[in-house]
Structure formats: C-alpha cells, structure tokens
Amino acid sequence: MKLRFTPSTLEKIEKIVSEAGYIIRYERGTFQSGYCVLESKKVVVLNKFLQTEGRINTLIDLVSNLSIEADHLSIDSKKLYEEITFKPELSAVEA
C-alpha cells in the first residue's frame, strides 16, 4: 500500500477514527508515541506539533490498535481501513 502524505489523506484517516465514534483532538503534551487514547471517553489526543506525515503515520499506528467495527464505516472509509490494517499472512517456506 502506498499512501501519499497529503492533507487529503490525513482527512480520510481522521474520518475513519471519527466514524468509529472517537473524537480527535490535537493538543500539546509529552507523548512518547505521538498520541494518547482515553478509551472510556473515546477521545484520541495527538501531538499538535506533528507535521502531516507524522500525523498520518501516528493515526495509521493508532487505527490498528483501536477497536473499530468495519461494518459501521462508510464504503470509502472501510476500503482505506482495510488497506491500512491489512497484514499479509506469513506463509511457511517450503524447502
């Protein structure tokens, strides 16, 4: 999967998180991973000093850790969500 690091891509990934019922906030803080998730309130706080590429990479990491039901996403969001979270099965190498 090849994603472009553009504001448009960032908006699409933010939409996935939003459609999953989370609120995204950009705040100042000391984030070891670039984000903080308040699960009980479904709030995601991202480091506001990250540039577009950093925000996209952080959200991609975050999306795979959140409990998101793909069935509740719009068609476009679901497609991008599946691309982001797709992990190819490791196949055994035959000798």
C-alpha positions in Angstrom: 0.0 0.0 0.0 1.4 3.4 -1.0 -0.1 6.4 0.8 0.6 9.9 -0.1 1.3 12.2 2.9 -1.1 14.9 2.0 -3.8 16.8 4.0 -6.4 14.9 2.0 -5.0 11.5 3.1 -4.9 12.8 6.7 -8.6 13.8 6.5 -9.6 10.4 5.2 -7.8 8.6 8.0 -9.3 11.1 10.6 -12.7 10.2 9.1 -12.2 6.5 9.9 -11.5 7.3 13.5 -14.4 9.7 13.7 -16.8 7.2 12.1 -15.7 4.7 14.7 -17.1 7.1 17.4 -13.8 8.7 18.5 -13.1 12.4 18.9 -9.7 13.5 17.6 -8.0 16.4 19.4 -4.6 18.0 18.6 -3.0 19.1 21.9 0.4 20.0 23.3 1.9 17.4 25.6 4.7 14.9 26.2 3.6 12.0 24.1 6.0 9.1 23.9 4.2 7.6 20.9 2.7 10.8 19.4 -0.8 10.1 20.8 -2.8 9.2 23.8 -6.2 7.4 23.9 -8.8 7.9 26.5 -10.8 4.8 25.9 -13.6 5.5 28.4 -14.4 8.7 26.7 -13.4 7.6 23.1 -11.0 10.6 22.8 -7.8 10.4 20.8 -5.3 13.1 21.6 -2.5 13.6 19.1 0.6 15.8 19.4 -0.2 19.0 17.7 3.4 19.7 16.8 3.5 16.7 14.4 3.6 17.6 10.7 1.2 16.0 8.2 3.4 12.9 7.6 3.8 12.3 11.3 0.1 12.7 11.9 -0.7 10.2 9.2 1.8 7.6 10.4 0.6 8.1 14.0 -3.0 7.6 13.0 -2.2 4.5 11.0 -0.5 3.0 14.0 -3.4 4.1 16.2 -6.2 2.7 13.8 -4.8 -0.8 14.1 -4.9 -0.6 17.9 -8.4 0.8 18.2 -11.5 -1.5 18.3 -13.1 -0.4 15.1 -16.0 -2.2 13.6 -15.5 -2.0 9.8 -19.2 -2.7 9.2 -20.1 0.8 10.7 -17.8 2.7 8.3 -18.7 4.3 5.0 -17.7 2.4 1.9 -14.6 4.7 1.2 -13.5 4.6 4.9 -13.9 0.8 5.0 -11.8 0.4 2.0 -9.0 2.6 3.4 -9.3 0.9 6.8 -8.8 -2.5 5.2 -5.8 -1.2 3.3 -4.3 0.3 6.5 -4.9 -2.8 8.7 -4.1 -5.5 6.1 -1.4 -7.8 7.3 -0.4 -10.5 4.8 -0.4 -14.0 6.3 3.0 -15.4 6.8 3.3 -18.5 4.7 5.6 -21.3 5.5 8.5 -21.6 3.2 8.7 -24.9 1.5 12.1 -26.5 1.3 
